[in-house]
Amino acid sequence: MLQEICSNLQKLISDAVSDCKSDCMALSGGLDSSILAFCLNDKKIKAFTTITKDFPSTDLVYSQLVAKQIGLPLEVQTASIEQLLFAIDKTIKILKVFNPIEIRNAIVMYLTINMIKEKGYSSIITGDGADELFAGYNFFQRMTGAELQQDLERIWQVMHFPTKMIGNSMDVDVEMPFLNDTVVEYAKSISTDLKVHEEKGKKFGKWILRKAFERTIPETIAWREKSAMQDGSGTTGLTSFFSNLISDSVSKDKLLLYLENEKVRLGSKESLYYYEIYRKYYDPPAFLGVSKSRCPECNGVIHTDSHFCRMCGSFPI
């Protein structure tokens, strides 16, 4: 039974990758993009990785490992603070949010898509969707089987992918093989005990995906712990950057101002920086949309069955 599921996953994902028309891919060296890279082994394709220049990152070593093993041409973009700040402005305008986690992750893809567009590419392959379908996020590991199934089904109803929005805004097609209809349907049918499972005494998310490709990709990648894009690329360092950039007195005054005048409670200097960019383009969240469900922190509209606010990032709500 296990071998059959692994074989089916290998075939379905490989077929989905084969259907892609792109000549390039985003490679982080994580499990998802590495699987796609090895499935693309027979195609003439180029990989792109974005990391930060001024903050620690881990993606470079892993992406280089994958690229070297399969002979995949790899171009690494090392983004400066100036590039990150430019990308933050553009990304907030595109996504219409000031959620720090989403922005830190999304600017990596903004910079990558912007880079490949400048080089003449019109489409790119990404590993989006695997975490949502195969329970890749670390918080899933704390759930019982029934809780996990319920939460996955909820997420499947509300999941969104900023990479697609960024690509559309830049006229770049983003191809996501894990979100191929056949792959999605099959992934949903796999039991939760195969998605979160122990391996050598340690619990892993996406266990069945790791198991299906553990002999295809390097072991260090197959069993690499889940790392958020912001950690792998280094953009998580923006939190301390903004903490040092904005003085305590300025932060205190502005946080109070936005709470009193716009009903937005901002929890950090980083959130403050993002919110002020957001306000250059859009009205306060309380003035947008009609909904009975609103975030208690920013008054943004909350979608049915959502446990977090996409606008400001509050969780749980």
C-alpha positions in Angstrom: 0.0 0.0 0.0 2.8 2.5 1.0 4.8 1.6 -2.1 1.8 2.1 -4.3 1.1 5.6 -2.9 4.7 6.5 -3.3 4.7 5.3 -6.9 1.5 7.2 -7.7 2.9 10.4 -6.2 6.1 10.1 -8.2 4.2 9.6 -11.4 1.6 12.3 -10.8 4.1 14.9 -9.8 6.5 14.0 -12.7 3.6 14.3 -15.1 2.6 17.6 -13.7 6.1 18.9 -14.1 6.3 17.6 -17.7 3.2 19.6 -18.5 5.0 22.9 -17.5 6.2 25.1 -20.3 8.6 27.3 -18.3 12.3 27.4 -19.1 13.3 28.4 -15.5 12.4 27.5 -11.9 12.7 29.0 -8.4 15.0 26.7 -6.4 15.4 27.1 -2.6 17.0 23.7 -2.0 14.0 22.8 0.2 12.1 19.6 -0.2 9.4 20.9 -2.6 11.5 22.8 -5.1 14.2 20.1 -5.0 11.7 17.4 -6.0 10.6 19.5 -8.9 14.2 20.1 -9.9 14.9 16.4 -10.1 11.7 15.8 -12.1 13.0 18.5 -14.5 16.3 16.7 -14.9 15.6 15.8 -18.6 14.6 19.3 -19.5 16.9 22.2 -20.5 16.0 24.6 -17.7 17.7 27.2 -15.5 17.3 27.6 -11.7 17.2 30.9 -9.8 17.8 31.4 -6.1 17.4 34.7 -4.1 19.1 35.2 -0.8 19.9 38.3 1.3 23.3 40.0 1.3 23.2 41.3 4.8 21.4 38.6 6.8 22.2 34.9 7.4 20.5 32.5 5.0 20.6 28.7 4.5 19.1 28.2 1.0 22.3 28.9 -0.9 24.1 25.7 0.3 21.1 23.5 -0.4 20.2 24.9 -3.8 23.9 24.6 -4.9 23.8 21.0 -3.7 20.8 20.2 -5.8 22.0 22.1 -8.8 25.4 20.4 -8.8 24.0 16.9 -8.4 21.8 17.1 -11.5 23.9 19.5 -13.5 21.3 22.3 -13.3 22.5 25.8 -14.2 21.9 28.0 -11.2 22.0 31.7 -10.8 22.0 33.3 -7.4 20.7 36.7 -6.7 22.1 38.3 -3.5 19.7 41.1 -2.6 20.9 44.2 -0.8 18.9 46.2 1.8 18.0 48.7 -0.9 16.6 45.9 -3.1 14.7 44.5 -0.2 13.1 47.8 0.6 12.2 48.4 -3.0 10.6 44.9 -3.2 8.7 45.5 0.1 7.0 48.6 -1.4 6.1 46.8 -4.6 4.9 43.6 -2.9 2.7 45.5 -0.4 1.1 47.4 -3.3 0.5 44.1 -5.2 -0.8 42.0 -2.2 -2.7 44.8 -0.4 -1.6 43.6 3.0 0.9 44.6 5.8 1.3 41.1 7.2 5.0 40.8 8.2 5.3 37.0 7.6 3.6 37.1 4.2 5.7 40.1 3.1 9.0 38.6 4.2 8.2 35.5 2.3 6.7 37.2 -0.7 9.5 39.7 -1.4 11.7 36.7 -2.1 9.5 35.7 -5.0 9.0 39.3 -6.1 12.8 39.6 -6.4 13.1 36.3 -8.2 10.3 37.0 -10.6 11.6 40.4 -11.3 15.1 38.9 -12.0 13.8 36.3 -14.5 11.7 38.9 -16.3 14.7 41.2 -16.7 16.5 38.2 -18.3 13.7 37.6 -20.8 11.7 34.8 -19.2 7.9 35.0 -19.3 7.1 32.1 -16.9 8.6 30.2 -13.9 8.0 27.0 -12.0 7.6 27.1 -8.2 7.0 24.6 -5.4 3.9 26.4 -4.0 1.1 24.2 -2.6 3.0 21.2 -1.2 2.9 22.5 2.4 -0.9 23.0 2.3 -1.6 19.6 0.6 0.8 17.4 2.5 0.8 19.1 5.9 4.3 20.7 5.7 3.9 23.5 8.3 5.4 22.7 11.7 2.3 23.5 13.6 0.6 20.5 12.0 2.9 18.2 14.0 1.1 19.2 17.3 -2.3 18.0 16.1 -4.1 14.7 16.4 -5.1 12.9 13.2 -8.7 14.2 13.4 -7.6 17.7 14.1 -5.1 17.7 11.3 -7.7 16.4 8.8 -10.1 19.1 9.9 -7.5 21.9 9.7 -6.3 20.7 6.3 -9.8 20.8 4.9 -10.3 24.3 6.3 -7.0 25.4 4.7 -7.9 23.9 1.3 -10.9 26.2 1.3 -9.1 29.4 2.0 -5.5 28.8 0.8 -4.0 31.5 -1.4 -0.7 31.9 -3.1 0.9 35.4 -3.2 3.5 34.2 -5.8 0.6 33.9 -8.4 -0.6 37.4 -7.6 3.0 38.8 -8.0 3.5 36.9 -11.2 0.2 38.2 -12.7 1.1 41.8 -11.7 4.3 41.5 -13.7 2.9 39.5 -16.7 4.9 36.4 -15.7 3.1 33.1 -15.7 3.7 31.1 -12.5 3.4 27.4 -12.9 2.8 25.3 -9.8 3.0 21.6 -10.4 1.9 20.6 -6.9 -1.4 22.4 -7.6 -2.1 20.4 -10.7 -5.7 19.2 -10.4 -4.7 15.6 -10.5 -2.0 16.0 -7.9 -4.3 18.0 -5.6 -7.1 15.4 -5.9 -4.7 12.5 -5.0 -3.0 14.4 -2.2 -6.3 15.1 -0.5 -7.1 11.4 -0.5 -4.0 10.4 1.4 -4.6 9.8 5.1 -3.2 12.2 7.6 -1.0 9.6 9.4 1.1 9.5 6.2 1.4 13.2 6.0 2.6 13.7 9.6 4.6 10.7 10.7 7.7 9.7 12.6 11.0 8.8 10.9 13.9 7.6 13.0 12.3 8.9 16.2 11.5 12.4 14.8 8.2 13.7 13.6 8.0 15.1 10.0 5.4 16.9 8.0 5.1 16.0 4.3 6.3 12.5 5.4 4.8 10.7 2.4 6.3 13.2 0.0 9.7 12.7 1.6 9.3 8.9 1.5 8.2 9.0 -2.2 11.4 10.8 -3.3 13.9 9.9 -0.7 15.9 7.8 -3.2 15.6 10.4 -5.9 16.9 13.5 -4.1 19.8 13.8 -1.7 19.0 12.4 1.8 20.0 15.7 3.5 17.2 17.4 1.4 14.6 14.7 1.7 14.8 14.8 5.5 15.6 18.5 5.8 13.5 20.2 8.5 10.8 22.6 7.3 12.3 26.1 6.9 10.1 29.1 6.0 11.1 31.0 2.9 11.9 34.0 5.1 14.4 31.9 7.1 16.0 30.2 4.1 16.5 33.4 2.2 17.4 35.5 5.2 14.6 38.0 5.0 13.7 37.2 8.6 16.5 39.5 9.5 14.3 42.4 8.5 12.6 42.2 11.9 15.8 43.3 13.8 16.6 45.8 11.0 13.4 47.7 11.4 13.7 47.4 15.2 17.0 49.3 15.0 15.8 51.7 12.2 12.8 53.1 14.0 13.3 54.8 17.4 11.2 53.8 20.4 9.7 57.3 20.8 8.6 57.5 17.1 7.3 54.0 17.2 5.3 54.6 20.4 3.7 57.8 19.1 2.8 56.3 15.7 1.4 53.1 17.1 -0.9 55.1 19.4 -1.9 57.3 16.5 -3.0 54.5 14.2 -4.8 52.7 17.0 -6.8 55.8 17.9 -7.5 57.1 14.4 -7.6 54.0 12.2 -8.5 51.2 14.7 -5.3 49.3 13.8 -3.2 47.8 16.5 0.4 47.2 15.3 2.6 44.8 17.3 6.1 45.8 16.1 8.2 48.4 14.4 8.4 46.1 11.4 4.5 46.1 11.2 4.5 49.9 11.5 6.9 50.2 8.6 4.8 48.0 6.4 1.6 49.6 7.4 2.8 53.1 6.4 3.6 51.8 3.0 0.2 50.1 2.8 -1.4 53.4 3.7 0.3 55.1 0.8 -1.9 53.1 -1.5 -5.0 52.0 0.4 -7.5 53.1 3.0 -7.4 51.7 6.6 -8.8 48.1 6.7 -11.8 49.2 8.8 -13.0 51.2 5.8 -12.7 48.4 3.3 -15.2 45.7 2.5 -18.5 44.7 4.2 -18.3 41.8 6.6 -19.6 40.8 10.0 -16.2 39.0 10.7 -13.3 41.4 11.3 -9.9 41.1 12.8 -9.7 42.3 16.4 -6.3 43.8 15.8 -6.6 45.6 12.4 -10.4 45.5 11.7 -9.7 43.9 8.3 -12.2 41.5 6.8 -11.8 37.9 7.9 -12.9 35.1 5.6 -15.2 32.4 6.8 -13.4 29.5 8.5 -10.1 31.4 8.6 -8.1 31.3 11.8 -5.7 34.1 10.9 -5.9 37.6 9.5 -4.2 37.8 6.1 -4.2 41.6 6.3 -2.1 42.0 9.4 -1.0 38.5 10.2 -2.8 38.1 13.6 -3.1 34.4 14.7 -5.1 32.8 16.1 -8.3 34.9 15.9 
